[in-house]
Amino acid sequence: MQSQAPRFLSTDEFAAEFKVKPHTVRQSYCNKGEYAGIRPVKLPNRFLAWPVDAVERVLRGEVAS
């Protein structure tokens, strides 16, 4: 059995899932370090990578953790 690598969304893709503008997500990240309880991974190139599994949980109404 092969373990599946974690999947991530860009900030633009993440914002589209929540139907908000990317700036809204970036502003929340700057102020609180998260958006909707989801903390991104900061990549070496300074981009943010948002975990798909946490996004799916929040959209189902669960806690991101």
C-alpha positions in Angstrom: 0.0 0.0 0.0 1.4 3.3 -1.0 0.9 6.4 1.1 -0.5 9.4 -0.7 1.5 12.6 -0.5 -0.4 15.6 1.0 -2.0 17.8 -1.6 -2.0 21.6 -1.5 -3.8 24.5 -3.1 -2.3 27.9 -4.0 -3.8 31.0 -2.3 -5.8 31.8 -5.4 -7.2 28.3 -5.6 -7.9 28.3 -1.8 -9.7 31.6 -2.1 -11.9 30.3 -4.9 -12.9 27.3 -2.8 -14.2 29.7 -0.1 -15.6 32.2 -2.7 -13.5 35.1 -1.4 -10.8 37.2 -2.9 -7.2 36.1 -2.5 -6.5 39.4 -0.7 -9.0 38.4 2.0 -7.1 35.2 2.6 -3.7 36.9 2.6 -5.0 39.6 5.0 -6.3 37.0 7.4 -3.0 35.1 7.2 -1.1 38.2 8.0 -3.3 39.2 10.9 -4.1 35.8 12.4 -1.7 33.3 10.8 -4.7 31.3 9.4 -8.0 31.5 7.5 -11.1 29.6 8.7 -8.9 27.8 11.1 -6.6 26.5 8.4 -2.8 27.2 8.6 -0.8 27.1 5.4 2.7 25.7 4.8 5.0 28.6 3.9 7.2 27.5 1.0 10.9 28.5 0.6 9.8 30.8 -2.3 7.5 32.7 0.2 4.3 31.3 -1.4 1.7 29.7 0.8 0.5 26.1 0.3 -3.0 25.3 1.8 -3.7 21.7 2.7 -6.6 20.2 0.7 -7.6 17.8 3.4 -8.2 20.7 5.9 -10.1 22.6 3.2 -12.4 19.7 2.6 -13.0 19.2 6.3 -14.0 22.9 6.8 -16.3 22.9 3.8 -18.0 19.8 5.2 -18.6 21.8 8.4 -15.9 20.1 10.5 -13.0 21.6 12.4 -9.8 22.1 10.3 -7.3 20.9 12.9 
